[in-house]
Amino acid sequence: PDDLVAHGRYHKLLLLAGRDDRPLAHARAYLALLLQKGRGEQALDLHRAMCERDASFAPEQPAHWLRLAEAARRRREYPQALALIKGFDKRFPRHPEIPAVYLFAASVLCENLRQDASARQILEAILTRYPEHPVSGEARQLASVIDKLAASATA
C-alpha cells in the first residue's frame, strides 16, 4: 500500500484503460501517499493531470491543499500556489490550518510577488482572528518587516 512505484504503474494502467472514474478515484489516494512521502512536486503534477480530466477533482484532505501550494511555490509558480489555497477558509470553515494558509499566502505575496499591502492585510487578519495561534508570532514578525520596508521606502 505504501509503494509509490507500484501506485505509479497502477495509475498509468488505469489511465490507459480509458475510463475516467477509476483513475480519478485512485488519484486521490495516490496524491495523499505522494504528499505523505514528501513528493509534493509529483503530487502537484498528478493534481494538474486529474484536474484536466475532471475540473472538480480535489484532494481528500483539506491539509493537502496547503501541501500542494507549497510544492507550487518551490517550483516558483506563485500564482498557482495562491490559486490552490484561494477560498480555503470558505471551503473548510473552522479548519485548524486556516492561520497557516493565511500566513503562507501573505509570505508568497510579500516575498515572491512584492505585494506588501495585500500581505499586510492578511497578516492583520491572522493577528486579529487568531492571536493565540502558533503562527501569530511569525505573522507579527513578517508584519514588522513589511512595516520597516515601508518606512524605509518613504524616508
Disulfide bonds with the S-S distance in Angstrom:
none
